[in-house]
Structures are given as structure tokens and as C-alpha cells.
């Protein structure tokens, strides 16, 4: 098999390159969060007070990875854990005012990178790219 035909390798390598580039761009801009942590903040801006298990479902990560993300965000004062009423072992995550500011700054960087990608290809290539990625997601996403 030719190296350019190894779809999993190409997708994995492209994904990692994009994550690394985004994290470096966030750091360069003085933002304390990684793209994964910013993703949590973005979800909390859409709807605050989410159960921790929701993050795992959205991002496709296990409980320990969610806990790690929330621990880092909490340590930096960007989120707070609140005990879920009726279940002392479950937490609802609240974004702090500092977290909102951090998410907005991170969002500007992420939007800039999205624009950088979009301007690197013509509109037909972008549409084909989105079609392929959405097709892969649809085909291989585990059933809910």
C-alpha cells in the first residue's frame, strides 16, 4: 500500500498536526488552555452546568480524561464543580467569569485557524473535505 493511501495514518497525522498548531497558537496568544480544555469551555458557554459525563459523550473520551480536563480547568479558576442535587457523587460544571473570558479569547484563535484552513483551499475542496470527514464520522461513530 502506498503511503498516501493510508487514510488512518493521514487522518491521524493531520489531526495531531492541527492540535499541535492550535495549542501552540493558543499559548503564543497567552491563553492558558489547550484546545481540548477550550472545547469544554465552549460547551459550557452554550449551556452551563453540564454533567461531567456529557463531556465524555461529546468528545468521545473516558471518565478519567474528563476528570483530568476539569481538574486543570478548575485549578486555573476557569470552572467550578457543583454537587448535583440528589446525587452527592455527581457534579455539574459551571464556567466562571474568568472561564468565559478565556473561552472568548480561545475562540478567536480557533476561528482564525479555521479561516486559515478555509483560505488554503478552494470552495470545492473545502466542501469535499467536509463531506469526507462527515462521512467518516457517520460511518464509524459508535451508536448512542
C-alpha positions as CSV (number, residue, x, y, z in Angstrom):
1,X,0.0,0.0,0.0
2,X,1.3,3.4,-0.9
3,X,1.8,5.8,2.0
4,X,-0.6,8.3,0.5
5,X,-3.3,5.7,0.5
6,X,-3.1,5.0,4.3
7,X,-6.2,7.0,5.3
8,X,-6.0,6.3,9.0
9,X,-2.3,7.4,9.1
10,X,-3.1,10.6,7.1
11,X,-6.1,11.5,9.3
12,X,-4.2,10.8,12.5
13,X,-1.2,12.8,11.4
14,X,-3.3,15.7,10.2
15,X,-5.3,15.6,13.4
16,X,-2.2,15.7,15.5
17,X,-0.6,18.5,13.4
18,X,-3.7,20.6,13.8
19,X,-3.9,20.0,17.6
20,X,-0.2,20.9,18.0
21,X,-0.6,24.0,15.8
22,X,-3.7,25.1,17.7
23,X,-2.2,24.5,21.1
24,X,1.0,26.5,20.2
25,X,-1.2,29.3,18.8
26,X,-3.2,29.4,22.0
27,X,-0.1,29.5,24.1
28,X,1.5,32.2,22.0
29,X,-1.6,34.3,22.5
30,X,-1.3,34.0,26.3
31,X,-4.2,31.6,26.6
32,X,-3.8,29.0,29.4
33,X,-5.9,26.3,27.9
34,X,-5.3,23.6,25.4
35,X,-7.8,23.1,22.5
36,X,-9.3,20.1,24.5
37,X,-9.8,22.3,27.6
38,X,-11.2,25.1,25.4
39,X,-13.7,22.7,24.0
40,X,-15.1,22.2,27.5
41,X,-15.4,25.9,27.9
42,X,-17.1,26.3,24.5
43,X,-19.7,23.7,25.5
44,X,-20.3,25.5,28.9
45,X,-20.8,28.8,27.1
46,X,-23.5,27.1,25.0
47,X,-25.1,25.6,28.2
48,X,-23.7,26.0,31.6
49,X,-24.0,23.5,34.5
50,X,-23.3,20.3,32.4
51,X,-22.9,16.9,34.0
52,X,-19.3,15.6,33.6
53,X,-20.5,12.6,31.7
54,X,-21.8,14.9,28.9
55,X,-18.2,16.0,28.1
56,X,-17.2,12.4,27.7
57,X,-20.1,11.7,25.3
58,X,-19.5,14.8,23.2
59,X,-15.7,14.3,22.9
60,X,-15.7,10.5,22.9
61,X,-13.3,10.3,25.9
62,X,-13.5,8.2,29.1
63,X,-14.3,9.4,32.6
64,X,-10.6,9.7,33.7
65,X,-9.9,12.0,30.7
66,X,-12.9,14.2,31.5
67,X,-11.8,14.4,35.1
68,X,-8.3,15.4,34.0
69,X,-9.7,18.2,31.8
70,X,-12.0,19.5,34.6
71,X,-9.2,19.3,37.2
72,X,-6.9,21.5,35.0
73,X,-9.7,24.0,34.3
74,X,-10.7,24.2,37.9
75,X,-7.1,24.6,39.0
76,X,-6.9,27.7,36.7
77,X,-10.1,29.1,38.0
78,X,-12.0,28.7,34.8
79,X,-14.7,26.3,36.0
80,X,-16.2,25.2,39.3
81,X,-17.7,21.8,40.3
82,X,-21.1,21.9,42.0
83,X,-22.6,18.8,43.6
84,X,-25.6,17.7,41.6
85,X,-28.8,17.9,43.7
86,X,-29.9,14.4,44.7
87,X,-26.6,12.7,43.9
88,X,-23.6,13.6,46.0
89,X,-21.2,11.8,43.7
90,X,-22.2,13.6,40.6
91,X,-21.0,17.1,39.7
92,X,-22.4,19.9,37.5
93,X,-19.7,22.0,35.9
94,X,-20.1,25.8,36.0
95,X,-18.0,28.2,33.9
96,X,-16.6,31.2,35.8
97,X,-16.4,34.7,34.5
98,X,-12.6,34.1,34.0
99,X,-13.5,31.0,32.1
100,X,-15.9,32.9,29.8
101,X,-13.1,35.4,29.0
102,X,-10.6,32.6,28.3
103,X,-13.1,30.9,26.1
104,X,-13.8,34.0,24.1
105,X,-10.0,34.6,23.5
106,X,-9.5,30.9,22.6
107,X,-12.5,31.1,20.2
108,X,-10.8,34.0,18.4
109,X,-7.7,31.9,17.8
110,X,-9.7,28.8,16.8
111,X,-11.8,30.9,14.3
112,X,-8.6,32.3,12.9
113,X,-7.2,28.8,12.3
114,X,-10.5,27.8,10.7
115,X,-10.2,30.8,8.4
116,X,-6.5,29.8,7.6
117,X,-7.7,26.3,6.6
118,X,-10.6,27.7,4.5
119,X,-8.4,30.1,2.6
120,X,-5.8,27.5,1.8
121,X,-8.2,25.6,-0.4
122,X,-10.9,26.5,-2.9
123,X,-14.5,26.1,-2.1
124,X,-14.9,22.8,-3.9
125,X,-12.0,21.3,-2.0
126,X,-13.4,22.5,1.3
127,X,-16.9,21.0,0.5
128,X,-15.3,17.7,-0.5
129,X,-13.2,17.7,2.7
130,X,-16.2,18.3,4.9
131,X,-18.1,15.6,3.0
132,X,-15.4,13.1,3.6
133,X,-14.9,13.9,7.3
134,X,-18.7,13.9,7.9
135,X,-19.0,10.6,6.1
136,X,-16.2,9.1,8.3
137,X,-17.9,10.4,11.4
138,X,-21.3,9.0,10.4
139,X,-19.9,5.6,9.4
140,X,-17.7,5.0,12.4
141,X,-19.3,6.8,15.3
142,X,-20.5,4.4,17.9
143,X,-24.2,4.1,18.3
144,X,-25.7,6.2,21.1
